[in-house]
């Protein structure tokens, strides 16, 4: 059997994130074959990581890549902000976004080995969150916004609009980051959520002692306000009275996507 040197152990440890003894054992098992040893450590590491999959992971990082009328956004989730803001985590998130920009949303699969290695190194429940790619239709305008904190993206927006100026589009992208809308239209809101809100408003209105004949109108008003908090065109721009739809005038929002860390 080939002699295992300390340098070989350190090299394997640095590449895989494994402990010194685990790296040495893997090299011994692989008879000094570094690639085979890395594979052994990889399988053992992934088996351990699999036990973490039910742990909460609302930290991480967001990256955006854009070229002309095409943009991509990737959210990579982690358990701690310590991992989420680390250089290797942020770098892989950007690499994933770049891959999606070039090859579509399925391109994240080409980096699965690097993602698995990161999981093993961090020993956390790390997984992909939102992965999205926009290619603007002819004549439409694409805008992006990424709010950064501690060197990583934490609030990202992709926006496609029709008939708007660059300034107007960017203002709405900033608004989305601020207001965190749930949908582009009322029809996109889960009907079960709507029904629960309606029932809650009916109960509240009756508890307030309102006349029974006035209940439906009051409930409708409260439901409209509830929609206005969630539906992008109905939201007040940065919380002001003027709505997004009013601010845009004849322009229209084709679609939007938002990813947020910590929510």
Secondary structure, DSSP 4 states (H G I P E B T S, - for coil): -PPPPHHHHHHHHHHH---HHHHHHHHHHTTT-HHHHHHHHHHHHHHHHHTTTTS---EEEEEEEEETTEEEEEEEEES-HHHHTSHHHHHHHHHHHHHHHHH-GGGGGGGHHHHHHHHHHHTS--EEEEEEEEEPPTT-EEEEEEEEETTEEEEEEEEEEES--HHHHHHHHHHHHHH--SBSSGGGS-HHHHHHHHHHHHHHHHHTT--HHHHHHHHHHHHHHHHHHHBGGGSBGGGSSSBHHHHHTT-EEEEEEEEETT-
